[in-house]
Amino acid sequence: MMSAEGKISVIVPNYNYAHYLPELLACLQQQSYPNWECIIVDDGSSDNSIELIESAIKDDSRIILIQQENAGPAAARANGIQRASGDYIQLIDADDYISKEKFERALNIFNEQSTIDIVYSDYRFVDVPFTKEWKEDFRKNKVGSQPFIDFLSRWELDLMIPIHAFLFRKSCFDRWGSMDPQFQTHEDWDLHLNFSLNGARYHYDDHVGAYYRIHGSSSSRTDLTKNRRDIALVLAKYLSLVRNDFEKRIWRERYFQAIASFIIDARVRKQINWQRVMDHPIPRSLKRAAVWSSPLYLIPKIFGKLAR
């Protein structure tokens, strides 16, 4: 086995997560592979994040602070990636953490297989008191031989992998672009669709390398509406990029479901801010079909719940 080599840039968007940052920094400092930098992009925090980060920098010169006005996690990640000096990019949220061996294992794979662009590991959910960890029962948590098809058709259905399970070659961002700041959620899905559409090669490392923390502030009713909206917006972005009839059929199915689900959710919550989706430059016929398909999408959801 070749020895691991290359510098890793860890990009951490932070917004009022000072209480989680010490654990994240500790997991990085415990890595078996030490050649990394950690770029924390503070997204306009109002807690004591800055004070905590500046104190950490005094003890570890590998930690770097970037401050910006609040613009969302995608913009923060893009800012950090732009400043990165490493050969590889590790994206991770301030409230998550990774295993001690993740960097070393992934770099060994990169060094042994020069054609691989992205290495990803298995993951586990954990609760805040660390009393338990678990894995959702998805049918298959691996990207197949056609990554774009998998990300387009299966993402958040039977394929869901947190962003910090992946380690990217920096060249992916140099060649194909960075995070899209227009998305408040699902920016990771957009990134994978972009990279896989451009032919990125994924490799699975059979190792629990990422831990995704579940806590009260990780989701909310407001976030659910943003999620619905951004799913439709991400799909809308790729309308002109799908390449054949098979991909177009998958795209139509997911887009209709996304629009229908979003409209139903917006109606139920008595919100009308779905105009942004409907104003997107998509043929009117597709938007009408998506709207009219809403009842058809709702029926199996209702009967599915009744059957449980």
NULO-314147 format. One record per residue (C-alpha): x negated, y negated, z negated. Coordinates in steps of 0.1 Angstrom, whole numbers, padded with zeros to 4 digits, always signed. Example, Ala and Ser with C-alpha at 12.3 -4.5 7.8 and 13.67 -1.06 7.14 Angstrom:
# NULO-314147
-0123+0045-0078-0137+0011-0071
END
This chain:
# NULO-314147
+0000+0000+0000-0013-0035+0009-0017-0059-0019+0009-0088-0020-0002-0121-0007+0013-0155+0003+0028-0183-0016+0065-0183-0026+0085-0215-0029+0114-0211-0054+0142-0236-0047+0165-0243-0076+0195-0267-0072+0205-0280-0106+0235-0299-0118+0240-0301-0156+0226-0266-0162+0199-0276-0187+0211-0249-0211+0202-0222-0185+0170-0236-0170+0146-0222-0198+0157-0186-0191+0153-0191-0153+0118-0206-0157+0109-0178-0182+0118-0151-0156+0096-0168-0130+0067-0171-0154+0070-0134-0162+0067-0124-0125+0041-0098-0118+0031-0119-0088+0019-0154-0099+0014-0173-0067+0046-0194-0066+0059-0229-0070+0093-0238-0084+0110-0268-0069+0139-0279-0090+0162-0303-0071+0183-0321-0097+0216-0331-0081+0224-0361-0103+0227-0343-0136+0241-0362-0166+0228-0338-0193+0192-0335-0206+0180-0315-0175+0154-0341-0165+0139-0343-0199+0137-0305-0201+0122-0301-0166+0096-0328-0172+0086-0311-0204+0082-0278-0185+0060-0294-0159+0035-0304-0186+0031-0268-0195+0032-0253-0160+0019-0272-0129+0037-0248-0106+0070-0265-0115+0080-0295-0094+0110-0319-0099+0129-0336-0071+0158-0359-0080+0187-0369-0057+0221-0384-0060+0249-0358-0063+0253-0343-0029+0261-0306-0036+0240-0274-0037+0235-0270+0000+0220-0305+0003+0199-0299-0028+0186-0266-0013+0179-0282+0020+0159-0310+0003+0138-0285-0016+0132-0263+0014+0119-0294+0033+0094-0301+0005+0083-0264+0002+0047-0256+0008+0050-0218+0005+0050-0190+0031+0083-0176+0017+0115-0191+0003+0133-0178-0027+0167-0195-0033+0182-0192-0067+0208-0211-0088+0198-0225-0121+0221-0201-0141+0208-0169-0125+0176-0149-0128+0155-0121-0110+0135-0091-0121+0099-0093-0130+0088-0072-0099+0110-0089-0073+0083-0111-0057+0056-0084-0057+0078-0057-0042+0092-0080-0014+0057-0093-0005+0044-0058-0002+0071-0050+0023+0064-0082+0042+0027-0075+0044+0033-0039+0055+0060-0048+0081+0052-0080+0100+0084-0080+0120+0106-0083+0090+0121-0118+0084+0141-0112+0052+0138-0088+0024+0168-0083+0000+0173-0062-0031+0202-0047-0050+0218-0069-0078+0239-0067-0109+0265-0090-0125+0258-0100-0161+0279-0118-0187+0266-0148-0206+0258-0130-0240+0240-0103-0220+0262-0077-0236+0268-0058-0204+0258-0057-0167+0278-0042-0139+0281-0038-0101+0312-0043-0081+0325-0012-0063+0319-0024-0027+0318+0004-0002+0284-0006+0012+0261-0033+0000+0236-0031+0028+0233-0050+0060+0235-0026+0090+0218-0025+0123+0239-0054+0136+0235-0080+0110+0256-0107+0127+0285-0083+0131+0282-0073+0095+0281-0109+0082+0309-0120+0104+0333-0091+0097+0324-0078+0062+0312-0108+0042+0331-0109+0009+0352-0080+0020+0329-0050+0014+0296-0069+0017+0287-0095-0009+0251-0102-0018+0241-0132-0039+0216-0156-0024+0188-0149-0049+0187-0112-0039+0170-0124-0007+0135-0135+0000+0130-0153+0033+0100-0160+0054+0096-0198+0056+0094-0194+0094+0131-0185+0094+0140-0221+0083+0113-0236+0106+0127-0218+0137+0165-0217+0130+0173-0245+0106+0181-0250+0070+0212-0251+0048+0242-0271+0062+0251-0298+0036+0287-0301+0050+0296-0270+0030+0302-0272-0007+0307-0234-0009+0297-0205+0014+0266-0222+0026+0248-0189+0021+0272-0172+0045+0266-0199+0070+0229-0194+0066+0231-0156+0072+0254-0161+0102+0229-0186+0117+0198-0164+0110+0214-0131+0121+0228-0147+0153+0193-0157+0161+0180-0122+0156+0166-0122+0121+0155-0088+0108+0167-0078+0074+0151-0051+0052+0167-0036+0021+0145-0030-0010+0162-0003-0032+0156-0021-0064+0177-0042-0088+0160-0075-0082+0187-0101-0088+0211-0108-0117+0242-0129-0111+0255-0146-0143+0293-0147-0148+0305-0175-0171+0334-0199-0175+0319-0228-0155+0309-0206-0125+0344-0209-0109+0376-0228-0113+0410-0233-0097+0397-0264-0078+0367-0243-0065+0391-0217-0051+0406-0243-0028+0371-0254-0017+0363-0218-0011+0393-0212+0011+0386-0244+0031+0349-0237+0036+0355-0201+0048+0376-0216+0076+0351-0243+0083+0321-0219+0085+0341-0197+0109+0350-0228+0130+0313-0236+0134+0307-0203+0151+0336-0204+0176+0315-0214+0205+0286-0192+0194+0302-0157+0194+0288-0139+0224+0312-0112+0236+0348-0100+0234+0341-0078+0204+0326-0106+0184+0355-0129+0195+0381-0105+0183+0364-0102+0149+0361-0140+0147+0399-0145+0155+0410-0120+0129+0388-0136+0102+0397-0172+0112+0435-0165+0112+0432-0149+0077+0411-0178+0064+0434-0205+0077+0465-0186+0065+0450-0180+0031+0439-0216+0027+0473-0230+0037+0491-0207+0014+0468-0216-0015+0471-0253-0008+0509-0251-0007+0511-0232-0039+0488-0256-0057+0507-0285-0041+0476-0299-0024+0476-0314+0010+0438-0319+0015+0437-0291+0041+0439-0317+0069+0401-0315+0073+0404-0279+0085+0432-0287+0109+0413-0317+0123+0384-0296+0132+0377-0295+0170+0392-0261+0177+0417-0254+0205+0453-0263+0193+0465-0228+0203+0442-0212+0178+0453-0235+0150+0489-0229+0158+0484-0192+0158+0467-0193+0125+0494-0214+0109+0522-0192+0123+0503-0161+0112+0504-0172+0075+0536-0153+0067+0522-0122+0083+0491-0124+0063+0511-0130+0031+0533-0100+0034+0507-0073+0030+0491-0092+0001+0524-0093-0017+0532-0056-0011+0497-0047-0020+0501-0063-0054+0535-0046-0059+0520-0012-0051+0494-0015-0077
END
